[in-house]
Amino acid sequence: MVAAISTRRGSILDNLFSLLSPVTVNLDDLLLDPNNPRFSELGEGLNSVAESRFADSKVQSSTFDKMRDQRFDVNELRDTIKTLGFRGEALPSIASVSRLR
């Protein structure tokens, strides 16, 4: 049974990968996620921001300021990704703003 599930999962991933292609994105076109759960570590409650407001300059500015807070520890996050790799927790968020061709 485990082999059948594993094979099916591999088949689904192969199909998904066949639909994806690399794209180039300018850094200026990337949006920071104001709902990042790591912000709760800064001692403030998460006030969910609607996805339709992510591109708002005030939302992006506020999010960037939170990331610059030493308690957010963006360096530790970077080092973890360098050491362990990208584990995919962000895939649902990435998928929610992506378009398949």
C-alpha positions in Angstrom: 0.0 0.0 0.0 2.8 2.4 0.9 4.5 1.8 -2.5 1.2 2.5 -4.3 0.8 5.8 -2.5 4.4 6.7 -3.1 4.1 5.9 -6.8 0.9 7.9 -7.1 2.5 10.9 -5.3 5.5 10.7 -7.7 3.2 10.6 -10.7 1.3 13.7 -9.4 4.5 15.6 -8.8 5.8 14.6 -12.3 2.6 16.0 -13.8 2.8 19.2 -11.8 6.5 19.7 -12.7 5.6 19.3 -16.4 3.2 22.3 -16.1 5.8 24.5 -14.5 8.5 26.5 -16.1 11.1 28.9 -14.7 10.4 32.6 -14.7 12.5 35.6 -14.0 11.1 38.0 -11.5 12.6 41.4 -10.6 13.1 41.9 -6.9 11.0 45.0 -7.1 8.1 42.8 -8.2 8.2 40.6 -5.1 5.9 41.2 -2.2 6.6 40.5 1.5 4.0 38.5 3.3 2.5 40.7 6.1 0.9 37.6 7.5 4.2 35.8 8.1 3.7 33.7 11.3 7.3 34.6 12.4 6.0 38.1 13.2 4.1 36.6 16.2 7.6 36.0 17.7 8.0 39.8 17.9 5.4 39.8 20.7 2.5 41.2 18.7 -0.7 39.5 17.7 -1.1 38.7 14.0 -3.6 41.1 12.5 -4.4 39.3 9.2 -4.0 41.5 6.2 -6.2 40.7 3.2 -4.2 39.4 0.2 -5.8 42.2 -1.9 -3.8 44.7 0.2 -0.4 43.0 0.0 0.8 45.3 -2.7 -0.1 48.5 -0.8 3.0 50.5 -0.1 2.1 51.1 3.5 1.6 47.3 4.1 4.9 46.5 2.4 6.8 49.2 4.3 5.4 48.0 7.7 6.3 44.4 6.8 9.8 45.4 5.8 10.2 47.3 9.1 9.1 44.1 11.0 11.7 42.0 9.1 14.4 44.5 10.1 13.6 44.0 13.8 16.5 42.0 15.4 14.0 39.7 17.0 12.8 38.5 13.6 16.3 37.3 13.0 16.3 37.2 9.2 19.9 36.0 9.3 18.9 32.9 11.2 16.2 32.2 8.6 18.7 32.6 5.7 21.2 30.4 7.4 18.6 27.7 8.1 17.6 27.7 4.4 21.3 27.5 3.4 21.8 24.6 5.8 18.6 22.6 5.4 17.4 23.9 2.1 13.9 25.1 1.2 11.5 22.7 2.7 8.4 23.8 1.0 6.3 25.3 3.8 5.7 28.3 1.6 4.4 26.4 -1.4 0.7 27.0 -0.6 1.4 30.7 -0.3 3.4 30.7 -3.5 0.7 28.7 -5.3 -2.0 31.1 -4.1 -0.3 34.0 -6.1 1.0 31.9 -9.0 -0.5 31.2 -12.4 -0.1 28.0 -14.4 0.2 28.4 -18.1 
